[in-house]
């Protein structure tokens, strides 16, 4: 669990843990937070009553089914960008005043500015691994709940939250733009593929970075 969660109330810790790492059992939460399983279940029940979490009972090979808790749509929206509606209004205004071409120019300008910012920060990185580690740190600081892992020879960049989710739903080219930024940063020797996508209804965005033969 990240240091950030240490100062949160227990209910917020639970929400943050599920948001960042996905479905979890009450027993696991109890161990992580040094609480009784009964106490955690009471918190989960309160969150369920608020419509922030729900559960799925997963049948094991032996014994009773295990209850795994997930965030609901309302639970995910608890982490939504506070400025989302304002950004959407701005996008609507740009399109109304300057048409689709004007909106595309705004997205393209944002892409170039983001790329230049990241490129400058990554300039002294020795290899793609170091680049991705630095990029992950920057995305984490920007509120994406980012993590980097390996899957064989591939790198997996996961973003458990999207602080521009509302805007990206209104303007999907923002998502395409972010994918393009990652591709430009790692270069032509690698291919970046988005395997999971929040806008498509999945829990997180996940990018696979694969070295081309």
Secondary structure, 3 states (H helix, E strand, C coil): CCHHHHHCCHHHHHHHHHHHHCCECHHHHHHHHCCCHHHHHHHHHHHHHCCCEEEEEECCCCCCCEEEEEECHHHHHCCCCCCHHHHHHHHHHHHHHHHHHHHHHHHHHHHHHHHHHHHHHCCCCCCHHHHHHHHHHHHHHCCCCEEEEEECCEEEEEECCCCCHHHHHHCCHHHHHHHHHHHHHHCCCEEEEEEECHHHCCCCEEEEEEECC
